[in-house]
Amino acid sequence: MDLDLAGKTAVVTGASKGIGLAVTAALVTEGVRVIAGSRSSSSELDALGDAVRFVAVDLSTATGPETLIAEATDGLDILVNNVGALTPRTSGFLDVTDEDWLSTLNLDLMAVVRTTRAAIPLLIERGGGTVVTIASVNAYLPDPGVIDYSVAKAGVWNLSKSLSKEFGDRGIRFNTVSPGPVSTPLWLGETGVAATVAKAMGISPDEARKQVIEAGGGFSTGRFTEPGEVADLVLLLASGRAGNVTGADFRIDGGLTKEL
């Protein structure tokens, strides 16, 4: 399928690993020039070559997102908001402090707000463009174990829907992708969700992963989503093949959520 993305310029946040890295690699394969923003690079990101310009930036700061978008000096066609993190709240809601809430909302919601706000004028100058934001299945599947993250991701979905209404007549499309658990360090790394829950419960990471998934409803497909599968969906939404799709959210969760 020809996505007709060659020659376009994209900004990807949180681009050095996981879903962000997969999205960046997929965009490069389609001939897109990518400005990749993260606190640090990675060998995998560096290996993508000259089509990627890495920008070291802290997107949790008030000025970081604007600094990143300012690197798009030749214009901007695509923004992929991917930066984010979660901390399992293994001791419950009453132990989640104001500082915890503010830290999560700042990175998982306000970084999206600030980056998108800085990008919109460039997209308008270009005559339109696309913004794809990585939300989460937890926007639909609230979980007390990640309560602050769930709230932030629900806000991301609401933000994208609202912006699709305001800027649709200026040629900008806004969509979200909501993955369930993905085979990335966020879930499976040494300090990821499974390892953190396992330590709190005194069980193995494999057993913790099984219990967390079963508590959420279980996979219909029997497996985690792969980062490349999320990236393929992002590419489609960023392309003209989805030219009349806006204000929508697309879950990719292996059937974890069971409601209509």
N, C-alpha and C positions, 0 to 999 in steps of 0.2 A: 504493500500500500504506500503510495507516494504521499507523504505528509506535507510536502512543499514548505519545509522549514529552513532549507539551506540559505545561508546568508543573513539570517536573523540574529539578533543579539538578545541574550537572556541573562538575567541575574538569578542565581540560585543561592539561597541561604542554607547554612548548615551543610555545606557541600563536601566536606572532607571524608565522610564515612556514611555507612548505612544507606538509607533511602536517598539522601542528598547526593551521595557519590554515584549511586545508580542512575539517578535522574541526569546528573551532569554528563556521565558517560553516554547515556542514550541520546542526549541532545547533540553531543559532539559527533556521534555516529550519523546524525541527520544533517550535519553541516552547519550547526549553530555555533556561534561564538559565545562562550560562557564566561561571565564574571562570577567567580566562585567566592563567596564570603563565608569565613569561619574564623574561629579564634586561632586555629593552627591548621596547617596543611597535612597531607598524608602522602605516603609513597605512591598509593594508588591514584590519588588526584594528580600528583606531579607527573605520573606516567602518561597522562592524557595529552600532554604536549602543548604546543603553542595555541591550540584552539581554546585553551582555558587560561584565564588570567586570575590568579589567586590574589585575594585581598584579605590580609589579616585584620580582623575587626571583631570587636565585642558587641554583639547585637543586643545584649541586655542593657546597654547604656542608652541614654536619651539621644545621643548624637551618632552612635554607631550605624544605625540603618541609613541615615542621610548621607554619611560618609561613604558607605558602600554604593548607594545608588548614584552618587556623584561621579563614580568611576565610569559610568556609562556615557562617556563624553560624545560618542557618535550616535547616540539615540538608544532606545530600548523598545523591544517588541514583546518580551515575555518576562514575567516575574514568577518564580516558584518560591513560595514561602515554605521552608522546611524546618528551619531552626526550632528546636524545642527540647525539653527534657522532662523527666518525671522522677519523683522520689516516692517509693512505696511507703504508705503511712501505716506501718504494721501495728502501731499501738492505738489507732483509732482517732476519730475526729477531734476529741477533746484535747489531744496533744498536738494538734496542728496549730502552730502559733501564727500570729499576725505576720511575722517575718517570713514564715514558710509560705503563707498565702501570697504575700506581695512578691516574693521571689518567683514563684510559679507563674503568677499572672503577668509579671513583667516580661519573662522570657517567652512564654507560650502564647500570650495574647498581645501584649503591648509591642513586642518586636514585630509582629505582623502588622499591627496598626501603623507603626512608624515607618516600616519599610514600604508598605503599600501607599501611604500618604506621600512619601517622597517620590515614588515611582509614577504615580498617576499623571502628573504634568508631562513627564517624558513620553508616556504612552499616548496622551492626547496630541502632543506635537507630532508624533509618528502617524497620526490619523487613526489610532486604535491599537489594540493589543489584547493580551490575555494575562490574567493573574490566576494561577493555580496554587491553592494553599493546602498543605497537608494538615488535615484535622485528625480525628481519631474516632474509632468505633465507640470510644467512651463518651462521645457527645450524645450517643443514643443509649449507651449501656453504662449508666452511672455506677461507679464502683467505690465504696467507702475506702478501699485500699489505695486509691489514687484520686481522692475526692477533689483536691484542688486542681489537678490536671484535667479531670473530667469537666469541671466547671469552665476552665479556660478554653478547652477545645469546643465546648458548646458555644462559647462566645465567638470563636473563630468562624464557626458555621454561620452564626447570625450576622456577623460583620460582612462576610462575603455575600450573603443574600441581599443585605441592605445596599451594598455598593453596586451590585448588579442592576438594581433599580435606578440608582442615581446616575450612573455613567453609561448605561446601555445605549443611549442615543448618541454617545460620543465614540462608539465603536469599541468599547472595552468590555470584555467578558470576564466574569469572576465565577470560578467554580472551586469546589473543595473535593478532596479525596480523603476518605476516612478508612485507613487500614485498621484491621485487627492486629493481633500479634504478628510481628515480622521477624524473620531470621536476621537480626542485627544485634550489635552489642547492647543496645538499649534493653533488649529482652534477655539475651543469652550470654552477655559478657560477664567478666569476673565480678563486676559491681552492678550488673543488670537486675531486672525485676526478679527473675527466678532465683538468683543467688541471694538477693537481699531478703526475699520472703523465706527462703530455705534457712538462712541464718536465724531469723526471728522465730521460726517454728521448730528449729532443731531437726530438720529433715534434709534430704539430699536435694540439690537443685532440680534433678529430673522429677522427683516427686512433687516439689513445689510447683514446677511448671504444669504438671498434670492437674494438680488441685486447683490452681488459678484458672486454667482453661475450663475445667469441668464446672467450676462455680459460675463462670460466665455463660455457660450453655453448651460448650463443646463445639468442636469443628465438625461441620458436615463432611468436609473433604478429608479430614483426618490429619491435616498438616498445617504448619505455619505458612504464611505468605512469604514469597521471596522478594527481596528489594527490587529486582528487575521487573517483576510483575506490576508493582506499584509504578515504576518508571514508565512502563509501556502505557499505562492509563493516563499518566500525566502528559506524555507526548501527544496522545490523541486529543486530549482536551486543549492543549496549547496550539493545535493545528487547525487549519481551515476545515478539516474533515468534521470538526465539531462546531462549525461556524455559527449555528443558531442555538447552541447549548450555553446557557448562562444562568446563574443563580441556583445551580444544582449541586447536589452532593452525591458522590459515588462511593459506596462501601465496597471494600475488598477485604473480606474477613474470613474466607473459608466457610461461610455459613454460621459463624459464631452467634450473630444475632438472629433470632427466630421470628420476630414480629414482621408483619407486612410493612 
